[in-house]
Amino acid sequence: MTSDTINVDQIVEQSRLGAFQIGLLLLCGACLIIDGFDIQAMGYVAPAIIADWHVSKASLGPVFGAGLFGMLLGSLSLTPVGDKFGRRPVLIASTFFFALCMLLTTQVTSIDQLLVLRFITGLGLGSIMPNAMALVGEFSPSGARVTRMMLVSCGFTVGAAVGGFVSAALIPAFGWQSVFLVGGLVPAALGLAMLLWLPESIQFLILRKRGAAQVARWLSKLQPGLQISSDSNIVVKEQRNDGMPVAELFRAGRAGVTMLLWLISFMNLINLYFLSNWLPTLIKDAGYSTGTAVLIGTSLQVGGIVGTLTLGWFINRFGFTKVLGCCFVTACVFIALIGHVATMPALLLLCVVVAGFCVVGGQPAVNALAGTYYPTTLRSTGIGWALGIGRIGSVLGPVIGGQLIALQWANSALFMAAAVPAVISALTVVRLHAYRPR
């Protein structure tokens, strides 16, 4: 097949889920699995560190916050780099960087050392999800884009859940350091695989006028048999934008949606990281063993996996805002109930799973909404800044939780307070519906 003019958008739209696309999904999905495992590792090892170092629970609040603050800065600073220099180099460099940091964490001996390393690790983690989701979206036809982006982003939740099971097995046998050892070795191996097989966005390469040979290579993978000559005119429908990516989020009528996406992400991540980091410890305080507390905490992520896999179908059928609105209203109810059913294991497990379905499963939907709303030249920045602003909430959630625990708030009061951000998220989605009804 030869063509003088090759339309990349048409080729992507007509592409099928073959070996190349499956490989891309596996690489990006594995990247997010490691991302989720590593960022959640601190929540799972916290009870063991408290026992090993004889420190108070509240002293770990700043440690939780430090890792998340690093992710915040990584999201804000490195995602525009992805829109300027490419998804591939940012993903590979970030993966090797946080692998090294996780290995170094096995050697820490104090809260201060742990705090510093968790912050530095967070810098590398912050750019993973926006660039991975953007890359998958740019290789997906429109009818499958939301589903594939959410499927890949589900890797983060899978990693967080796997982290719970792995931690429950490793900590009693080898100590909490073994969790960080695994969390460093696996991404190092993944980074090598990405060097060999991870593609670059074809749209990005064309808009930035880079790598004609790379464009031909990835196009031929996407559509085997396509012949590209030196005279071929390879085009995309979008226009190049040389402005500051962050400023462009507020131009061309995008300001309203941008601000609402930021607020939803902020409120939801307050809940997500308060629950992820403190739930195992609070469950243990309710009279459960460490292993049981970790497994109940893990059920939050299991609910999130089910939510992520399920919500994509509902979004394709009913739209983002209707589905997200229902999610956050339900989250409010079940988060509030957690503190009231702590002595009833079956009801506790149910409430945690449903809260995870709505809060953890809802966040990939918010990320996918940003990914479908912004064009190629802003996609990584749009997802990354929504996550970055949201991660201000992810920093505040565990830290505020630690302060409330230090004030000896009862579990019932803690979870009632945690339900408030879900109410605000639901109200913000209602406002977003006026901007984006479908």
Sequence and secondary structure as in RCSB ss.txt:
>XXXX:A:sequence
MTSDTINVDQIVEQSRLGAFQIGLLLLCGACLIIDGFDIQAMGYVAPAIIADWHVSKASLGPVFGAGLFGMLLGS
LSLTPVGDKFGRRPVLIASTFFFALCMLLTTQVTSIDQLLVLRFITGLGLGSIMPNAMALVGEFSPSGARVTRMM
LVSCGFTVGAAVGGFVSAALIPAFGWQSVFLVGGLVPAALGLAMLLWLPESIQFLILRKRGAAQVARWLSKLQPG
LQISSDSNIVVKEQRNDGMPVAELFRAGRAGVTMLLWLISFMNLINLYFLSNWLPTLIKDAGYSTGTAVLIGTSL
QVGGIVGTLTLGWFINRFGFTKVLGCCFVTACVFIALIGHVATMPALLLLCVVVAGFCVVGGQPAVNALAGTYYP
TTLRSTGIGWALGIGRIGSVLGPVIGGQLIALQWANSALFMAAAVPAVISALTVVRLHAYRPR
>XXXX:A:secstr
 B SEEEHHHHHHH    HHHHHHHHHHHHHHHHHHHHHHHHHHHHHHHHHHHT  SGGGHHHHHHHHHHHHHHH
HHHHHHHHHH HHHHHHHHHHHHHHHHHHHTT  SHHHHHHHHHHHHHHHTTHHHHHHHHHHHTS HHHHHHHHH
HHHHHHHHHHHHHHHHHHHHHHHH THHHHHHHHHHHHHHHHHHHHH    HHHHHHTT  HHHHHHHHHHHSTT
 B  TT EEE SS    S HHHHTTSTT HHHHHHHHHHHHHHHHHHHHHHHHHHHHHHHTT  HHHHHHHHHHH
HHHHHHHHHHHHHHHHHH HHHHHHHHHHHHHHHHHHHTTSTT HHHHHHHHHHHIIIIIHHHHHHHHHHHHHS 
HHHHHHHHHHHHHHHHHHHHHHHHHHHHHHHTT  HHHHHHHHHHHHHHHHHHHHHHHHH   
